[in-house]
């Protein structure tokens, strides 16, 4: 990913942990402090701490005092290993808002194609009783028929988080992040619209505005160029100031199979963003710059 940043000039945040910095050794992370003209990403890639700062957890379910203390310790450790310029100011959550059920969708887009969703057998408890006569299970018959005539490619099982979305931001959690020493955070709440959903003094909680809820994990991810183009059009149509920010699940992209099969798509995502989007009207800046911009917009009442 660091090579991708250096090649495209994309300004971005690197969600990491204190452990990753403590055990970095001779890893490419040293490029964080090397200027672009010497092959590094200084000024382009901004370190941020994610989740507990040392591991991944559903933060909204953790005791807030213990969460804040652990995050404070992780930030102190990260700060010791980075220059003042690279000290993490931002925080990224796995789940900072409780999940709420939504009306189940019957159709979802998978890799750009519509799929009919179904609940796999065993995902929902079935009534206890004697099984019916063999061959009379209508669902099993329908499944065999669909496979026989190659209709099964139109169907896909529901994913674990398919029918849930984040509710309102847990303000106590946001306060825990602030008290740990961060100046801004991203939130899964109120996805899609540029907004400051929590502010105390200079600390702000900002919304993510680009990506797709894929149902495998409880967060929105950018998995294709189309995940950027649609929110970009929406932002420009509004004729209001705002930001276009999403998350790339880099561990998945780093798998050898993904690099071989979809590496070009990842490059297009980075290159498109670095060049100002499809419109060329976006400004390529790091997350901390967006946080400063958001404070200014919120102070002047320019955000909905």
Secondary structure as GFF3:
##gff-version 3
##sequence-region A 1 304
A	DSSP	alpha_helix	2	8	.	.	.	ID=ss1
A	DSSP	beta_strand	12	16	.	.	.	ID=ss2
A	DSSP	alpha_helix	18	22	.	.	.	ID=ss3
A	DSSP	three_ten_helix	28	33	.	.	.	ID=ss4
A	DSSP	three_ten_helix	36	38	.	.	.	ID=ss5
A	DSSP	beta_strand	45	50	.	.	.	ID=ss6
A	DSSP	three_ten_helix	59	61	.	.	.	ID=ss7
A	DSSP	alpha_helix	64	80	.	.	.	ID=ss8
A	DSSP	three_ten_helix	84	86	.	.	.	ID=ss9
A	DSSP	beta_strand	90	92	.	.	.	ID=ss10
A	DSSP	beta_strand	97	101	.	.	.	ID=ss11
A	DSSP	beta_strand	107	110	.	.	.	ID=ss12
A	DSSP	beta_strand	113	118	.	.	.	ID=ss13
A	DSSP	alpha_helix	138	148	.	.	.	ID=ss14
A	DSSP	three_ten_helix	152	154	.	.	.	ID=ss15
A	DSSP	beta_strand	155	157	.	.	.	ID=ss16
A	DSSP	beta_strand	164	169	.	.	.	ID=ss17
A	DSSP	alpha_helix	171	179	.	.	.	ID=ss18
A	DSSP	beta_strand	184	187	.	.	.	ID=ss19
A	DSSP	beta_strand	196	200	.	.	.	ID=ss20
A	DSSP	beta_strand	203	207	.	.	.	ID=ss21
A	DSSP	beta_strand	212	213	.	.	.	ID=ss22
A	DSSP	beta_strand	220	221	.	.	.	ID=ss23
A	DSSP	alpha_helix	226	238	.	.	.	ID=ss24
A	DSSP	alpha_helix	250	253	.	.	.	ID=ss25
A	DSSP	alpha_helix	256	274	.	.	.	ID=ss26
A	DSSP	alpha_helix	287	299	.	.	.	ID=ss27
###
